[in-house]
Amino acid sequence: MMKSKQISQKLWLYALMILITILTVGPFLVTLFMALKSASEGIYSSLLPASPTFTNFVTAFDKANFGTYFLNTAVVTVIAIPLNLLFCSLAAYPLARMDFKGRSVVLALIISTMMVPFQLYMAPLFQLAGKLGLQNTHLGLVVMQVSTAFGIYLMRQAFLRIPKELEESAYLDGANKIKVWYLVALPLVKPTLVTLAIFTFMGTWGDYLWPLLNSTESSMYTLSIGLAQLSQNFDGSNLKLISAASILTTIPTLLIFIWLQKYFISGATDGAVKG
């Protein structure tokens, strides 16, 4: 009786997992199959492509100018990730380890900015970017990802997990605060750094509103803007091209997550520390 009940529970569990897999992976596979269909195939004639072809992907890079959009997005992302890791960890370490007047107030102010919608300050930020000459530049697109309140909070929680004895030993050996942060603290929070890098990658790669505001020239468009423009010109024959462009936009994020998922899972748990 007990064995039969355990088998039944496992079957229900497997059924639930299969259902979740279908709901999450299904839309991606449908989009992929649509992108692989040839020009002669009907869009809704069948789920699987009869004659799979990569023509739509080539067309997206060529006629839709996705090559330029891809390069702009890659440049902005490569700049944003190391800057975000640097500034967030520099800001988080004093909040976790140094006692100074008003530390809790500073932390509360930083966390409170996470509740402010970007739409409330995008106009003054756009004006400031124009006065600083940051419009239509890669550096201007990076500004929003250089440091984030979420990144600072995540890194602070990770630093709180480090035993103070390790840092005190480094101080006894003559290390200053910068050396302790760089040589002791950072290596011990590597999973959290990777987690923050993944979040920064996803936030920068898929960002739409700020690149749309800050880029008035098509030569500075990112993938998200290019995909939106392609979707605006929607018609039945263009759906295959839109699907191909969507797959091209999604694949880098998917590959990065698969590559670093073990660090992501372990690093995400660092935020569970009670601070």
C-alpha distance (Angstrom), angle and dihedral (degrees) to the residues before:
residue distance angle dihedral
M1 . . .
M2 3.78 . .
K3 3.79 91.9 .
S4 3.80 91.4 50.4
K5 3.81 90.2 51.6
Q6 3.82 91.7 51.0
I7 3.81 91.2 50.5
S8 3.80 90.2 49.9
Q9 3.83 91.6 50.8
K10 3.80 91.0 49.7
L11 3.80 91.7 49.9
W12 3.80 91.0 51.8
L13 3.79 89.8 47.5
Y14 3.80 92.6 50.7
A15 3.80 90.6 46.6
L16 3.80 90.4 52.3
M17 3.80 91.9 48.3
I18 3.81 91.3 49.7
L19 3.81 90.7 49.7
I20 3.82 92.1 50.3
T21 3.81 90.1 47.7
I22 3.80 91.5 52.0
L23 3.81 92.2 48.6
T24 3.81 93.6 48.9
V25 3.80 103.3 35.3
G26 3.81 97.0 30.4
P27 3.83 98.1 77.3
F28 3.80 91.1 48.4
L29 3.82 91.7 51.6
V30 3.82 92.3 47.2
T31 3.81 89.7 52.0
L32 3.80 90.9 47.7
F33 3.81 92.7 50.4
M34 3.80 89.7 48.9
A35 3.81 91.2 51.5
L36 3.80 91.6 51.3
K37 3.81 94.6 55.0
S38 3.79 118.5 109.7
A39 3.79 124.3 -124.0
S40 3.80 92.1 -101.9
E41 3.80 94.4 56.1
G42 3.77 122.5 91.2
I43 3.78 117.1 -115.8
Y44 3.80 95.5 -128.0
S45 3.79 99.2 22.8
S46 3.81 93.3 103.1
L47 3.79 139.5 -12.0
L48 3.81 97.1 -123.1
P49 3.82 120.5 56.2
A50 3.79 112.5 -110.0
S51 3.82 93.2 -151.1
P52 3.83 108.7 20.7
T53 3.80 113.6 -147.1
F54 3.81 137.3 171.3
T55 3.81 92.5 -145.5
N56 3.80 92.7 110.4
F57 3.82 91.2 54.9
V58 3.81 91.5 50.5
T59 3.80 90.8 47.4
A60 3.81 91.1 50.4
F61 3.80 90.7 55.1
D62 3.80 93.5 43.1
K63 3.80 112.3 34.6
A64 3.81 97.8 21.9
N65 3.85 90.6 48.7
F66 3.79 91.8 -128.1
G67 3.79 90.5 148.3
T68 3.83 90.5 69.8
Y69 3.80 92.6 42.7
F70 3.80 90.6 49.7
L71 3.81 92.1 51.0
N72 3.82 93.0 48.8
T73 3.80 91.6 49.5
A74 3.80 92.3 47.2
V75 3.83 93.0 49.8
V76 3.81 92.8 48.8
T77 3.81 91.9 46.8
V78 3.81 94.1 48.3
I79 3.81 89.8 52.1
A80 3.80 95.8 43.1
I81 3.81 100.0 51.0
P82 3.85 100.7 59.5
L83 3.81 92.0 39.6
N84 3.79 91.5 51.2
L85 3.81 92.6 48.3
L86 3.81 91.4 48.0
F87 3.80 99.6 47.4
C88 3.80 96.6 37.8
S89 3.81 92.6 51.2
L90 3.81 91.5 44.8
A91 3.80 91.1 51.9
A92 3.82 94.7 41.7
Y93 3.81 98.8 51.1
P94 3.83 96.8 64.8
L95 3.80 89.6 45.7
A96 3.79 89.9 54.8
R97 3.80 103.4 37.0
M98 3.81 112.2 17.1
D99 3.80 123.9 77.6
F100 3.78 111.9 -141.9
K101 3.77 134.7 148.5
G102 3.79 113.5 -85.0
R103 3.80 95.9 15.3
S104 3.80 93.4 136.2
V105 3.81 90.6 47.5
V106 3.81 91.7 52.3
L107 3.79 90.9 48.9
A108 3.81 91.7 48.7
L109 3.81 91.4 50.1
I110 3.79 91.8 49.9
I111 3.80 93.1 49.1
S112 3.82 91.6 45.5
T113 3.81 90.6 60.3
M114 3.81 87.7 66.9
M115 3.81 87.5 69.3
V116 3.82 94.4 55.1
P117 3.82 112.0 94.8
F118 3.79 115.0 -127.9
Q119 3.81 89.6 -126.9
L120 3.81 90.1 69.5
Y121 3.79 95.3 63.1
M122 3.78 104.0 22.8
A123 3.83 93.3 98.5
P124 3.84 96.8 56.5
L125 3.81 89.4 40.3
F126 3.81 89.4 53.7
Q127 3.82 90.8 50.3
L128 3.81 91.4 47.4
A129 3.81 91.3 50.3
G130 3.80 89.3 52.1
K131 3.81 93.3 51.1
L132 3.79 91.3 48.5
G133 3.79 92.4 49.2
L134 3.80 93.4 -116.3
Q135 3.78 98.2 128.6
N136 3.81 115.8 112.8
T137 3.80 91.4 11.8
H138 3.79 132.5 113.7
L139 3.80 90.1 -127.6
G140 3.79 90.0 55.7
L141 3.79 90.5 54.3
V142 3.81 90.6 51.2
V143 3.82 95.4 54.1
M144 3.81 95.3 88.6
Q145 3.82 92.8 52.9
V146 3.82 101.0 42.7
S147 3.80 92.0 94.8
T148 3.78 131.0 -1.2
A149 3.79 133.5 -169.6
F150 3.80 89.9 -130.4
G151 3.80 90.9 53.6
I152 3.80 92.8 50.0
Y153 3.80 92.0 49.2
L154 3.81 92.9 46.5
M155 3.81 92.5 50.3
R156 3.81 92.4 45.7
Q157 3.79 90.8 54.8
A158 3.80 89.6 50.2
F159 3.81 93.1 50.2
L160 3.81 89.7 51.7
R161 3.81 88.9 63.2
I162 3.81 93.1 61.3
P163 3.83 113.6 100.1
K164 3.79 109.2 -113.9
E165 3.79 90.2 -138.4
L166 3.81 90.7 72.4
E167 3.79 92.2 55.3
E168 3.81 92.7 43.4
S169 3.81 89.6 54.1
A170 3.80 89.7 53.2
Y171 3.80 90.7 50.5
L172 3.81 90.3 51.4
D173 3.80 88.5 53.7
G174 3.79 89.5 57.8
A175 3.82 101.0 -99.0
N176 3.79 118.6 147.8
K177 3.81 125.3 -138.1
I178 3.81 94.3 -90.6
K179 3.81 92.1 52.6
V180 3.80 91.9 46.6
W181 3.81 89.8 50.9
Y182 3.80 93.4 47.2
L183 3.82 102.7 35.3
V184 3.81 101.8 32.0
A185 3.79 112.1 20.1
L186 3.80 102.9 39.0
P187 3.83 97.3 50.8
L188 3.81 89.6 51.8
V189 3.82 93.6 54.5
K190 3.80 97.1 46.5
P191 3.85 93.9 126.3
T192 3.81 90.0 54.6
L193 3.80 91.2 48.1
V194 3.79 89.2 53.6
T195 3.82 90.2 47.3
L196 3.79 91.0 51.8
A197 3.81 90.1 46.7
I198 3.82 89.6 54.8
F199 3.81 92.2 49.0
T200 3.80 90.6 47.5
F201 3.79 90.9 48.5
M202 3.80 92.2 51.4
G203 3.80 93.1 44.1
T204 3.80 93.7 48.9
W205 3.79 97.6 38.8
G206 3.79 94.0 50.8
D207 3.81 99.3 34.9
Y208 3.79 111.7 129.4
L209 3.81 114.4 161.0
W210 3.82 100.6 54.7
P211 3.84 95.6 44.2
L212 3.81 87.9 48.1
L213 3.81 91.3 53.5
N214 3.78 97.3 41.1
S215 3.82 98.4 43.0
T216 3.80 116.7 71.3
E217 3.80 94.3 160.2
S218 3.80 121.6 71.2
S219 3.81 90.2 -137.2
M220 3.82 88.5 70.5
Y221 3.81 97.5 47.0
T222 3.80 118.4 126.1
L223 3.82 128.0 -142.5
S224 3.79 94.5 -92.5
I225 3.82 91.9 55.4
G226 3.79 92.3 44.8
L227 3.80 91.0 50.7
A228 3.81 91.5 48.8
Q229 3.80 91.8 50.4
L230 3.78 90.5 48.6
S231 3.80 90.2 51.1
Q232 3.81 91.7 50.7
N233 3.80 89.3 61.1
F234 3.79 88.7 55.9
D235 3.76 123.1 159.6
G236 3.79 133.1 144.6
S237 3.81 95.1 -91.5
N238 3.81 91.9 48.3
L239 3.80 96.3 57.2
K240 3.82 92.8 86.9
L241 3.81 90.5 53.7
I242 3.81 91.3 47.9
S243 3.81 89.8 50.6
A244 3.81 91.3 50.6
A245 3.80 91.3 49.1
S246 3.83 90.6 48.9
I247 3.81 91.2 52.7
L248 3.82 91.0 48.9
T249 3.81 89.4 51.9
T250 3.82 94.1 47.9
I251 3.82 102.4 42.7
P252 3.86 98.0 74.3
T253 3.81 92.1 52.7
L254 3.79 91.0 46.8
L255 3.81 93.2 49.8
I256 3.80 93.1 47.3
F257 3.80 92.0 51.2
I258 3.82 93.6 47.3
W259 3.80 90.5 48.8
L260 3.82 95.3 49.2
Q261 3.80 102.3 27.8
K262 3.82 95.2 114.3
Y263 3.82 90.2 57.6
F264 3.80 90.9 42.7
I265 3.80 93.7 55.1
S266 3.82 94.6 46.7
G267 3.81 93.4 41.5
A268 3.78 94.4 49.5
T269 3.81 90.4 60.6
D270 3.81 90.8 60.5
G271 3.80 88.1 77.6
A272 3.80 90.0 65.8
V273 3.79 92.0 77.8
K274 3.76 114.5 116.3
G275 3.81 106.4 -119.7
